[in-house]
C-alpha cells in the first residue's frame, strides 16, 4: 500500500502553473476530495455527504491489492485489529484491478481452495439430489461442511467499510473483482458518510449457494453477497460505477437438479433502516436481481427511512429489482432502461409493502416481447407515482397500462413529492445523456 505523499490536486496545480491545464480542472481531477453537491438527492439533505474529503495526508492511500485495501480501511493496519473498520476520515484510490478471492500473498483462490471439513461439490450434489434425498432441506455433516466452506470464502470477499470514507477509482482501469462491500452499522449506531465512485464492480459470486428444494417449482440455489450492501447506514453516495457479471455470468453457469446453479445475489441492496442515499450515473448490466430497498415485509423499523434517489443510471439486460421497494420514499428519475432480447426479464419497479416510489422522466427501450404494463410488479404495495415515461420515444402512462390489465388497481398517490434534485431532464434526452455519461471514467463531466 502506498500512502500518497503528493496528492492529485497538488500535481494539478503544478500543471496549472505551467499553463498545461485550466485551473478549474484541478477540482475535477481530484475525485477523492469531491463531495455530493447540494440538493443532489436524498444523500444531500442535512449534513450532506462528504465521505473522506477532510482526510489528513496520512489517511490518503493508493491500493493495488486486497491486503492494501483492507489495511487502508483500518488506518493502514493489516490484519485489522477488530471487525469494526475505522471511522477516521480517509480517501482510498483504487489503482488497477483488485481481486479479493486471493490469499495474503495475492495468489488467486478458487472455490476448491475454500473447501472445509471434507466438502466437495460433487459429494454435495450426489448426497442431496432430490431423487435421493427427497424434498427436505439439506442437513448433516456435509451441509455443515458447505457452511464452513462458505464462511471461509466470506472471510476473503467481505470488505467492511467504515464511516467518513471515500473509495474512488484512480483511472480507467479501476476494477474490483469478487468483492462484497459491506456497509453495516447497527440500529443504535449507524455507519454514515460514505462515497464510492468510479469503480467497476465485477463478478461478485458465492462458491457455496444454499440449496432449497421447495423454493419455487423446482427448488432453487440461493447465493449470498451483494457487490455493495447497506445495512444501518446513512448518507451514502454511489456514483459513476459499473456493476456487472462477466466470468460468472448466469449463462455460463451449469444447471444442477434441473435449475440454474445461481452464484449471485444482488448488485446494490439498501436495507435494515438505511437512509439518505443517492445512486447516480451508474451502469447496472447483465444480472438478475439488482437493487432491493427494504429487507422484509415485517421490518417495520424501516418506516420513515429508506429514502433513496436513483438518477441517470443505466439498467441494461437485467431481470428485476430496478428497484424493488418496501417502506421507503424513493425518487426514480432520468434513468435509462434497456430491455431487449432478454429472456429473464421479470419487471423493473417492484411495489412492496408501504412503498412510496416517485418515478418521473424515465426512458425504456424495449422489443415487442415486453409491454409497458410489465414494468410494474406488486408485492403487497398499493401505490406508485409515475409520470413522463417514454417507451421507444413515445410517451406512455405506465400506471394506467398496469391498471388496465390488473386487479386491484394501484393508486398514484404516494403521499410525497421530491424536492431534492438538481436537473430534471426532458425524457427524450435521457438515452444520450446516460449512455454518454454513466459509469466510470466520466465523473469529471458532471
One Martini backbone bead per residue (centre of mass of N, CA, C, O) as a GRO file, in nm:
protein
  446
    1UNK     BB    1   0.097   0.035   0.022
    2UNK     BB    2   0.039   0.382  -0.077
    3UNK     BB    3   0.103   0.677   0.050
    4UNK     BB    4   0.022   0.987  -0.036
    5UNK     BB    5   0.244   1.258  -0.070
    6UNK     BB    6   0.106   1.360  -0.342
    7UNK     BB    7  -0.150   1.501  -0.457
    8UNK     BB    8  -0.349   1.557  -0.727
    9UNK     BB    9  -0.387   1.862  -0.673
   10UNK     BB   10  -0.088   1.945  -0.678
   11UNK     BB   11  -0.023   1.846  -0.961
   12UNK     BB   12  -0.228   2.030  -1.096
   13UNK     BB   13  -0.109   2.305  -1.004
   14UNK     BB   14   0.152   2.269  -1.156
   15UNK     BB   15   0.016   2.262  -1.435
   16UNK     BB   16  -0.103   2.543  -1.416
   17UNK     BB   17   0.165   2.698  -1.391
   18UNK     BB   18   0.237   2.571  -1.691
   19UNK     BB   19  -0.032   2.590  -1.869
   20UNK     BB   20  -0.167   2.290  -1.916
   21UNK     BB   21  -0.418   2.366  -1.732
   22UNK     BB   22  -0.695   2.450  -1.605
   23UNK     BB   23  -0.798   2.528  -1.291
   24UNK     BB   24  -1.072   2.370  -1.285
   25UNK     BB   25  -0.948   2.079  -1.322
   26UNK     BB   26  -0.858   2.015  -1.034
   27UNK     BB   27  -1.132   1.947  -0.903
   28UNK     BB   28  -1.203   1.724  -1.119
   29UNK     BB   29  -0.954   1.521  -1.062
   30UNK     BB   30  -1.009   1.510  -0.743
   31UNK     BB   31  -1.223   1.276  -0.639
   32UNK     BB   32  -1.151   1.237  -0.333
   33UNK     BB   33  -1.261   1.549  -0.259
   34UNK     BB   34  -1.534   1.501  -0.337
   35UNK     BB   35  -1.877   1.612  -0.316
   36UNK     BB   36  -2.194   1.635  -0.267
   37UNK     BB   37  -2.426   1.810  -0.396
   38UNK     BB   38  -2.653   2.019  -0.353
   39UNK     BB   39  -2.967   1.857  -0.398
   40UNK     BB   40  -2.852   1.551  -0.460
   41UNK     BB   41  -3.062   1.415  -0.312
   42UNK     BB   42  -3.095   1.252  -0.014
   43UNK     BB   43  -2.776   1.271   0.062
   44UNK     BB   44  -2.792   1.607   0.085
   45UNK     BB   45  -2.912   1.622   0.344
   46UNK     BB   46  -2.825   1.827   0.580
   47UNK     BB   47  -2.491   1.736   0.599
   48UNK     BB   48  -2.448   1.552   0.386
   49UNK     BB   49  -2.184   1.418   0.154
   50UNK     BB   50  -1.813   1.369   0.207
   51UNK     BB   51  -1.663   1.155   0.334
   52UNK     BB   52  -1.298   1.189   0.302
   53UNK     BB   53  -1.232   1.500   0.240
   54UNK     BB   54  -1.083   1.549   0.544
   55UNK     BB   55  -0.831   1.406   0.505
   56UNK     BB   56  -0.539   1.331   0.600
   57UNK     BB   57  -0.247   1.252   0.454
   58UNK     BB   58  -0.225   0.967   0.618
   59UNK     BB   59  -0.541   0.904   0.489
   60UNK     BB   60  -0.402   0.855   0.200
   61UNK     BB   61  -0.461   0.608  -0.055
   62UNK     BB   62  -0.304   0.350  -0.252
   63UNK     BB   63  -0.447   0.060  -0.414
   64UNK     BB   64  -0.368  -0.294  -0.555
   65UNK     BB   65  -0.491  -0.481  -0.321
   66UNK     BB   66  -0.649  -0.638  -0.075
   67UNK     BB   67  -0.462  -0.577   0.164
   68UNK     BB   68  -0.449  -0.271   0.116
   69UNK     BB   69  -0.750  -0.216   0.141
   70UNK     BB   70  -0.795  -0.319   0.430
   71UNK     BB   71  -0.586  -0.139   0.562
   72UNK     BB   72  -0.704   0.140   0.479
   73UNK     BB   73  -0.976   0.081   0.649
   74UNK     BB   74  -0.745   0.044   0.911
   75UNK     BB   75  -0.513   0.262   0.933
   76UNK     BB   76  -0.288   0.057   0.790
   77UNK     BB   77  -0.389  -0.220   0.912
   78UNK     BB   78  -0.244  -0.562   0.904
   79UNK     BB   79  -0.453  -0.699   1.038
   80UNK     BB   80  -0.729  -0.628   1.172
   81UNK     BB   81  -0.808  -0.552   1.507
   82UNK     BB   82  -1.111  -0.560   1.398
   83UNK     BB   83  -1.450  -0.566   1.273
   84UNK     BB   84  -1.417  -0.252   1.299
   85UNK     BB   85  -1.393   0.000   1.110
   86UNK     BB   86  -1.276   0.290   1.038
   87UNK     BB   87  -1.383   0.652   1.099
   88UNK     BB   88  -1.164   0.788   0.976
   89UNK     BB   89  -1.084   0.998   0.756
   90UNK     BB   90  -1.077   0.873   0.408
   91UNK     BB   91  -0.874   0.796   0.114
   92UNK     BB   92  -0.932   0.563  -0.165
   93UNK     BB   93  -0.730   0.452  -0.423
   94UNK     BB   94  -0.793   0.268  -0.714
   95UNK     BB   95  -0.538   0.064  -0.872
   96UNK     BB   96  -0.669  -0.117  -1.083
   97UNK     BB   97  -0.684  -0.460  -1.010
   98UNK     BB   98  -0.899  -0.620  -0.761
   99UNK     BB   99  -0.873  -0.931  -0.606
  100UNK     BB  100  -1.036  -1.109  -0.333
  101UNK     BB  101  -0.966  -1.407  -0.439
  102UNK     BB  102  -0.714  -1.417  -0.215
  103UNK     BB  103  -0.430  -1.420  -0.063
  104UNK     BB  104  -0.174  -1.262   0.118
  105UNK     BB  105  -0.001  -1.300  -0.171
  106UNK     BB  106  -0.203  -1.262  -0.418
  107UNK     BB  107  -0.323  -1.545  -0.465
  108UNK     BB  108  -0.531  -1.733  -0.614
  109UNK     BB  109  -0.872  -1.840  -0.544
  110UNK     BB  110  -1.066  -2.107  -0.541
  111UNK     BB  111  -1.326  -2.287  -0.448
  112UNK     BB  112  -1.150  -2.531  -0.355
  113UNK     BB  113  -0.976  -2.362  -0.145
  114UNK     BB  114  -1.243  -2.344   0.060
  115UNK     BB  115  -1.255  -2.615   0.151
  116UNK     BB  116  -1.427  -2.794   0.419
  117UNK     BB  117  -1.459  -3.085   0.592
  118UNK     BB  118  -1.486  -3.256   0.305
  119UNK     BB  119  -1.584  -3.081   0.091
  120UNK     BB  120  -1.780  -3.130  -0.214
  121UNK     BB  121  -1.970  -3.085  -0.484
  122UNK     BB  122  -2.009  -3.376  -0.570
  123UNK     BB  123  -2.113  -3.481  -0.295
  124UNK     BB  124  -2.349  -3.289  -0.266
  125UNK     BB  125  -2.506  -3.373  -0.521
  126UNK     BB  126  -2.533  -3.675  -0.446
  127UNK     BB  127  -2.676  -3.642  -0.164
  128UNK     BB  128  -2.908  -3.393  -0.250
  129UNK     BB  129  -3.064  -3.532  -0.442
  130UNK     BB  130  -3.399  -3.554  -0.472
  131UNK     BB  131  -3.394  -3.861  -0.563
  132UNK     BB  132  -3.253  -3.925  -0.276
  133UNK     BB  133  -3.336  -3.707  -0.040
  134UNK     BB  134  -3.548  -3.514  -0.134
  135UNK     BB  135  -3.748  -3.223   0.007
  136UNK     BB  136  -3.538  -3.168   0.208
  137UNK     BB  137  -3.331  -3.001   0.371
  138UNK     BB  138  -3.021  -2.985   0.419
  139UNK     BB  139  -2.825  -3.211   0.630
  140UNK     BB  140  -2.543  -3.236   0.814
  141UNK     BB  141  -2.210  -3.267   0.755
  142UNK     BB  142  -2.211  -3.157   0.460
  143UNK     BB  143  -2.366  -2.897   0.519
  144UNK     BB  144  -2.163  -2.796   0.729
  145UNK     BB  145  -1.929  -2.783   0.523
  146UNK     BB  146  -2.052  -2.572   0.342
  147UNK     BB  147  -2.066  -2.347   0.554
  148UNK     BB  148  -1.761  -2.343   0.616
  149UNK     BB  149  -1.679  -2.271   0.327
  150UNK     BB  150  -1.835  -2.007   0.309
  151UNK     BB  151  -1.680  -1.867   0.542
  152UNK     BB  152  -1.406  -1.872   0.403
  153UNK     BB  153  -1.488  -1.683   0.173
  154UNK     BB  154  -1.602  -1.444   0.334
  155UNK     BB  155  -1.323  -1.365   0.465
  156UNK     BB  156  -1.232  -1.244   0.177
  157UNK     BB  157  -1.487  -1.076   0.041
  158UNK     BB  158  -1.536  -0.915   0.295
  159UNK     BB  159  -1.572  -0.554   0.299
  160UNK     BB  160  -1.530  -0.329   0.544
  161UNK     BB  161  -1.699  -0.012   0.582
  162UNK     BB  162  -1.654   0.297   0.700
  163UNK     BB  163  -1.679   0.591   0.802
  164UNK     BB  164  -1.560   0.856   0.631
  165UNK     BB  165  -1.552   0.742   0.318
  166UNK     BB  166  -1.343   0.721   0.022
  167UNK     BB  167  -1.395   0.539  -0.287
  168UNK     BB  168  -1.172   0.555  -0.577
  169UNK     BB  169  -1.100   0.565  -0.894
  170UNK     BB  170  -0.786   0.653  -1.066
  171UNK     BB  171  -0.893   0.510  -1.338
  172UNK     BB  172  -0.978   0.313  -1.611
  173UNK     BB  173  -0.874   0.034  -1.434
  174UNK     BB  174  -1.089   0.025  -1.206
  175UNK     BB  175  -1.115  -0.289  -1.027
  176UNK     BB  176  -1.350  -0.518  -0.860
  177UNK     BB  177  -1.325  -0.859  -0.765
  178UNK     BB  178  -1.564  -1.044  -0.573
  179UNK     BB  179  -1.694  -0.829  -0.392
  180UNK     BB  180  -1.811  -0.735  -0.054
  181UNK     BB  181  -1.952  -0.440   0.036
  182UNK     BB  182  -1.984  -0.371   0.388
  183UNK     BB  183  -2.236  -0.153   0.505
  184UNK     BB  184  -2.231  -0.165   0.870
  185UNK     BB  185  -2.416  -0.119   1.143
  186UNK     BB  186  -2.657  -0.005   1.372
  187UNK     BB  187  -2.939   0.103   1.506
  188UNK     BB  188  -2.773   0.292   1.722
  189UNK     BB  189  -2.499   0.278   1.506
  190UNK     BB  190  -2.451   0.411   1.227
  191UNK     BB  191  -2.339   0.441   0.938
  192UNK     BB  192  -2.150   0.716   0.768
  193UNK     BB  193  -2.029   0.885   0.513
  194UNK     BB  194  -2.023   0.757   0.193
  195UNK     BB  195  -1.801   0.707  -0.094
  196UNK     BB  196  -1.858   0.559  -0.431
  197UNK     BB  197  -1.630   0.572  -0.719
  198UNK     BB  198  -1.511   0.479  -1.031
  199UNK     BB  199  -1.604   0.162  -1.041
  200UNK     BB  200  -1.564  -0.183  -1.118
  201UNK     BB  201  -1.802  -0.428  -1.044
  202UNK     BB  202  -1.709  -0.781  -1.050
  203UNK     BB  203  -1.800  -1.089  -0.983
  204UNK     BB  204  -1.999  -1.154  -0.751
  205UNK     BB  205  -1.951  -1.465  -0.567
  206UNK     BB  206  -2.086  -1.790  -0.468
  207UNK     BB  207  -1.955  -2.106  -0.408
  208UNK     BB  208  -2.208  -2.176  -0.170
  209UNK     BB  209  -2.496  -2.229  -0.230
  210UNK     BB  210  -2.817  -2.275  -0.130
  211UNK     BB  211  -3.032  -2.549  -0.096
  212UNK     BB  212  -3.393  -2.532  -0.202
  213UNK     BB  213  -3.638  -2.764  -0.292
  214UNK     BB  214  -3.912  -2.559  -0.220
  215UNK     BB  215  -3.807  -2.317  -0.401
  216UNK     BB  216  -4.025  -2.344  -0.598
  217UNK     BB  217  -4.094  -2.573  -0.836
  218UNK     BB  218  -3.764  -2.689  -0.839
  219UNK     BB  219  -3.610  -2.505  -0.686
  220UNK     BB  220  -3.308  -2.345  -0.528
  221UNK     BB  221  -3.032  -2.127  -0.550
  222UNK     BB  222  -2.884  -1.945  -0.269
  223UNK     BB  223  -2.713  -1.655  -0.257
  224UNK     BB  224  -2.453  -1.453  -0.163
  225UNK     BB  225  -2.367  -1.140  -0.205
  226UNK     BB  226  -2.302  -0.819  -0.265
  227UNK     BB  227  -2.133  -0.571  -0.391
  228UNK     BB  228  -2.340  -0.376  -0.231
  229UNK     BB  229  -2.422  -0.314   0.119
  230UNK     BB  230  -2.689  -0.176   0.326
  231UNK     BB  231  -2.672  -0.144   0.688
  232UNK     BB  232  -2.718   0.085   0.893
  233UNK     BB  233  -2.702   0.333   0.668
  234UNK     BB  234  -2.590   0.676   0.599
  235UNK     BB  235  -2.494   0.881   0.380
  236UNK     BB  236  -2.483   0.787   0.048
  237UNK     BB  237  -2.259   0.774  -0.245
  238UNK     BB  238  -2.334   0.630  -0.567
  239UNK     BB  239  -2.092   0.680  -0.840
  240UNK     BB  240  -1.978   0.598  -1.142
  241UNK     BB  241  -2.045   0.291  -1.182
  242UNK     BB  242  -1.995  -0.063  -1.236
  243UNK     BB  243  -2.224  -0.344  -1.270
  244UNK     BB  244  -2.114  -0.693  -1.320
  245UNK     BB  245  -2.104  -0.981  -1.531
  246UNK     BB  246  -1.880  -1.239  -1.667
  247UNK     BB  247  -1.739  -1.514  -1.572
  248UNK     BB  248  -2.032  -1.553  -1.389
  249UNK     BB  249  -2.247  -1.568  -1.573
  250UNK     BB  250  -2.537  -1.731  -1.601
  251UNK     BB  251  -2.477  -1.858  -1.892
  252UNK     BB  252  -2.211  -2.011  -1.752
  253UNK     BB  253  -2.389  -2.180  -1.581
  254UNK     BB  254  -2.504  -2.450  -1.444
  255UNK     BB  255  -2.717  -2.724  -1.397
  256UNK     BB  256  -2.878  -2.822  -1.091
  257UNK     BB  257  -3.153  -2.994  -1.048
  258UNK     BB  258  -3.278  -2.828  -1.305
  259UNK     BB  259  -3.119  -2.565  -1.210
  260UNK     BB  260  -2.970  -2.288  -1.158
  261UNK     BB  261  -2.646  -2.211  -1.053
  262UNK     BB  262  -2.666  -1.967  -0.822
  263UNK     BB  263  -2.401  -1.709  -0.744
  264UNK     BB  264  -2.608  -1.468  -0.708
  265UNK     BB  265  -2.725  -1.170  -0.602
  266UNK     BB  266  -2.689  -0.863  -0.565
  267UNK     BB  267  -2.562  -0.536  -0.626
  268UNK     BB  268  -2.764  -0.314  -0.463
  269UNK     BB  269  -2.839  -0.301  -0.120
  270UNK     BB  270  -3.110  -0.141   0.086
  271UNK     BB  271  -3.125  -0.185   0.437
  272UNK     BB  272  -3.184  -0.169   0.760
  273UNK     BB  273  -3.241   0.155   0.810
  274UNK     BB  274  -3.154   0.288   0.579
  275UNK     BB  275  -3.036   0.625   0.462
  276UNK     BB  276  -2.966   0.863   0.254
  277UNK     BB  277  -2.950   0.799  -0.083
  278UNK     BB  278  -2.730   0.824  -0.374
  279UNK     BB  279  -2.786   0.702  -0.718
  280UNK     BB  280  -2.544   0.779  -0.977
  281UNK     BB  281  -2.424   0.716  -1.286
  282UNK     BB  282  -2.479   0.410  -1.341
  283UNK     BB  283  -2.400   0.063  -1.430
  284UNK     BB  284  -2.633  -0.201  -1.495
  285UNK     BB  285  -2.532  -0.546  -1.575
  286UNK     BB  286  -2.590  -0.867  -1.628
  287UNK     BB  287  -2.855  -0.938  -1.434
  288UNK     BB  288  -3.096  -0.996  -1.209
  289UNK     BB  289  -3.071  -0.898  -0.911
  290UNK     BB  290  -3.023  -0.563  -0.809
  291UNK     BB  291  -3.242  -0.376  -0.612
  292UNK     BB  292  -3.293  -0.365  -0.265
  293UNK     BB  293  -3.551  -0.187  -0.077
  294UNK     BB  294  -3.579  -0.357   0.179
  295UNK     BB  295  -3.588  -0.653   0.366
  296UNK     BB  296  -3.895  -0.675   0.491
  297UNK     BB  297  -4.226  -0.679   0.578
  298UNK     BB  298  -4.150  -0.683   0.906
  299UNK     BB  299  -3.963  -0.410   0.885
  300UNK     BB  300  -4.085  -0.146   1.060
  301UNK     BB  301  -3.819   0.026   1.114
  302UNK     BB  302  -3.824   0.147   0.810
  303UNK     BB  303  -3.995   0.360   0.884
  304UNK     BB  304  -3.880   0.672   0.762
  305UNK     BB  305  -3.688   0.537   0.567
  306UNK     BB  306  -3.543   0.465   0.273
  307UNK     BB  307  -3.410   0.723   0.134
  308UNK     BB  308  -3.400   0.738  -0.227
  309UNK     BB  309  -3.188   0.815  -0.512
  310UNK     BB  310  -3.243   0.769  -0.874
  311UNK     BB  311  -3.002   0.877  -1.128
  312UNK     BB  312  -2.865   0.823  -1.430
  313UNK     BB  313  -2.917   0.519  -1.493
  314UNK     BB  314  -2.818   0.202  -1.618
  315UNK     BB  315  -3.048  -0.061  -1.733
  316UNK     BB  316  -2.898  -0.371  -1.852
  317UNK     BB  317  -2.982  -0.681  -1.878
  318UNK     BB  318  -3.226  -0.747  -1.668
  319UNK     BB  319  -3.463  -0.879  -1.442
  320UNK     BB  320  -3.476  -0.713  -1.151
  321UNK     BB  321  -3.483  -0.465  -0.928
  322UNK     BB  322  -3.521  -0.124  -1.055
  323UNK     BB  323  -3.660  -0.125  -0.808
  324UNK     BB  324  -3.728  -0.278  -0.492
  325UNK     BB  325  -3.986  -0.169  -0.257
  326UNK     BB  326  -3.986  -0.080   0.092
  327UNK     BB  327  -4.134   0.198   0.260
  328UNK     BB  328  -3.989   0.394   0.085
  329UNK     BB  329  -3.864   0.703  -0.043
  330UNK     BB  330  -3.843   0.695  -0.404
  331UNK     BB  331  -3.641   0.849  -0.650
  332UNK     BB  332  -3.709   0.799  -1.008
  333UNK     BB  333  -3.483   0.954  -1.244
  334UNK     BB  334  -3.342   0.957  -1.551
  335UNK     BB  335  -3.359   0.664  -1.653
  336UNK     BB  336  -3.219   0.375  -1.835
  337UNK     BB  337  -3.401   0.119  -2.009
  338UNK     BB  338  -3.289  -0.206  -2.128
  339UNK     BB  339  -3.522  -0.432  -2.315
  340UNK     BB  340  -3.359  -0.686  -2.500
  341UNK     BB  341  -3.344  -0.998  -2.550
  342UNK     BB  342  -3.482  -1.094  -2.249
  343UNK     BB  343  -3.557  -1.391  -2.081
  344UNK     BB  344  -3.541  -1.270  -1.759
  345UNK     BB  345  -3.756  -1.074  -1.759
  346UNK     BB  346  -3.992  -0.927  -1.514
  347UNK     BB  347  -3.911  -0.631  -1.392
  348UNK     BB  348  -3.863  -0.304  -1.244
  349UNK     BB  349  -4.101  -0.208  -1.043
  350UNK     BB  350  -4.132  -0.266  -0.699
  351UNK     BB  351  -4.435  -0.292  -0.502
  352UNK     BB  352  -4.419  -0.264  -0.180
  353UNK     BB  353  -4.466  -0.232   0.135
  354UNK     BB  354  -4.525   0.098   0.189
  355UNK     BB  355  -4.449   0.220  -0.071
  356UNK     BB  356  -4.289   0.540  -0.232
  357UNK     BB  357  -4.275   0.578  -0.555
  358UNK     BB  358  -4.109   0.831  -0.769
  359UNK     BB  359  -4.162   0.841  -1.118
  360UNK     BB  360  -3.954   1.028  -1.361
  361UNK     BB  361  -3.831   1.053  -1.667
  362UNK     BB  362  -3.822   0.767  -1.806
  363UNK     BB  363  -3.644   0.529  -2.022
  364UNK     BB  364  -3.762   0.285  -2.262
  365UNK     BB  365  -3.604   0.003  -2.426
  366UNK     BB  366  -3.781  -0.216  -2.647
  367UNK     BB  367  -3.941  -0.496  -2.733
  368UNK     BB  368  -4.219  -0.695  -2.820
  369UNK     BB  369  -4.199  -0.880  -2.549
  370UNK     BB  370  -4.258  -0.596  -2.410
  371UNK     BB  371  -4.476  -0.441  -2.186
  372UNK     BB  372  -4.564  -0.170  -1.988
  373UNK     BB  373  -4.714  -0.339  -1.761
  374UNK     BB  374  -4.434  -0.497  -1.678
  375UNK     BB  375  -4.277  -0.277  -1.507
  376UNK     BB  376  -4.481  -0.371  -1.289
  377UNK     BB  377  -4.471  -0.500  -0.948
  378UNK     BB  378  -4.655  -0.664  -0.684
  379UNK     BB  379  -4.574  -0.650  -0.305
  380UNK     BB  380  -4.822  -0.523  -0.116
  381UNK     BB  381  -4.868  -0.277  -0.261
  382UNK     BB  382  -5.063   0.047  -0.360
  383UNK     BB  383  -4.832   0.256  -0.481
  384UNK     BB  384  -4.749   0.474  -0.771
  385UNK     BB  385  -4.559   0.725  -0.916
  386UNK     BB  386  -4.610   0.826  -1.269
  387UNK     BB  387  -4.406   1.014  -1.509
  388UNK     BB  388  -4.268   1.077  -1.829
  389UNK     BB  389  -4.273   0.820  -1.989
  390UNK     BB  390  -4.074   0.637  -2.221
  391UNK     BB  391  -4.135   0.427  -2.519
  392UNK     BB  392  -3.968   0.442  -2.783
  393UNK     BB  393  -4.030   0.770  -2.794
  394UNK     BB  394  -4.301   0.731  -2.627
  395UNK     BB  395  -4.555   0.819  -2.446
  396UNK     BB  396  -4.638   0.657  -2.124
  397UNK     BB  397  -4.886   0.516  -1.911
  398UNK     BB  398  -4.795   0.287  -1.687
  399UNK     BB  399  -5.015   0.278  -1.473
  400UNK     BB  400  -5.251   0.240  -1.669
  401UNK     BB  401  -5.147  -0.021  -1.797
  402UNK     BB  402  -5.155  -0.185  -1.542
  403UNK     BB  403  -5.459  -0.135  -1.456
  404UNK     BB  404  -5.591  -0.262  -1.712
  405UNK     BB  405  -5.465  -0.578  -1.626
  406UNK     BB  406  -5.526  -0.520  -1.312
  407UNK     BB  407  -5.636  -0.677  -0.993
  408UNK     BB  408  -5.583  -0.439  -0.829
  409UNK     BB  409  -5.537  -0.119  -0.834
  410UNK     BB  410  -5.325   0.146  -0.845
  411UNK     BB  411  -5.208   0.415  -0.695
  412UNK     BB  412  -5.076   0.764  -0.738
  413UNK     BB  413  -5.061   0.804  -0.418
  414UNK     BB  414  -4.759   0.865  -0.209
  415UNK     BB  415  -4.744   1.142  -0.016
  416UNK     BB  416  -4.516   1.275  -0.209
  417UNK     BB  417  -4.256   1.525  -0.312
  418UNK     BB  418  -3.987   1.603  -0.468
  419UNK     BB  419  -3.684   1.838  -0.401
  420UNK     BB  420  -3.411   1.657  -0.450
  421UNK     BB  421  -3.289   1.822  -0.730
  422UNK     BB  422  -3.122   1.959  -1.013
  423UNK     BB  423  -3.196   1.798  -1.309
  424UNK     BB  424  -3.481   1.763  -1.500
  425UNK     BB  425  -3.501   1.591  -1.773
  426UNK     BB  426  -3.601   1.530  -2.062
  427UNK     BB  427  -3.671   1.221  -2.173
  428UNK     BB  428  -3.547   1.230  -2.469
  429UNK     BB  429  -3.240   1.283  -2.340
  430UNK     BB  430  -3.152   1.029  -2.173
  431UNK     BB  431  -2.993   0.824  -2.349
  432UNK     BB  432  -2.754   1.007  -2.419
  433UNK     BB  433  -2.667   1.091  -2.134
  434UNK     BB  434  -2.623   0.801  -2.017
  435UNK     BB  435  -2.438   0.671  -2.227
  436UNK     BB  436  -2.218   0.898  -2.192
  437UNK     BB  437  -2.206   0.928  -1.849
  438UNK     BB  438  -2.214   0.650  -1.745
  439UNK     BB  439  -1.990   0.548  -1.537
  440UNK     BB  440  -1.681   0.533  -1.561
  441UNK     BB  441  -1.463   0.811  -1.657
  442UNK     BB  442  -1.708   1.062  -1.622
  443UNK     BB  443  -1.710   1.243  -1.358
  444UNK     BB  444  -1.607   1.529  -1.475
  445UNK     BB  445  -1.896   1.600  -1.623
  446UNK     BB  446  -2.079   1.637  -1.327
   0.00000   0.00000   0.00000
